[in-house]
């Protein structure tokens, strides 16, 4: 989505929250794939996506356009939710369903989310090396997981990663370098 289109969409949603479904439809699959690649667990991914879009919906009124894609904000929320899920003994997401029902927009039908799941699983299964690397990355501290996943799974640039996790580009380069070194150490 072009920046100007995104800006208009955000302004529209801020005036009429019923329009949030457009944002949801546009970015659900992108954010789902990112979280699923990080975690490799479909059920936890669905829970985190529910929390991510619930928080986005609840906070869209506070969002201030700074010329950065709205997807970066959604990645940041998803990253925070992943971090929280790591910290909790038992993950208990809020219910996006309540807002969906009260605001009148539809969630993706279960068949389409299962298809998204199948496609994501198929992509993961295609490459045994990916599964190995994914498991090894999970052994790293969360900050390294985050930057490595954004760089290598999501193909984000250093500048984009810096915007998503709100750190300087030099810090991102350093985290990537250290993360790759630590990954090499544990992968032997």
FENGIUR-V76073 format. One record per helix or strand of 2 or more residues. SS is the DSSP state (H for helix, E for strand). FROM is the first residue (numbers start at 1). LEN is the number of residues. Records with the same first field share a line. If there is no record, write none. Layout:
# FENGIUR-V76073
SS->FROM-LEN ; FROM-LEN
This chain:
# FENGIUR-V76073
H->3-13 ; 17-23 ; 42-21 ; 70-18 ; 96-8 ; 110-16 ; 128-10 ; 142-12 ; 158-8 ; 169-19
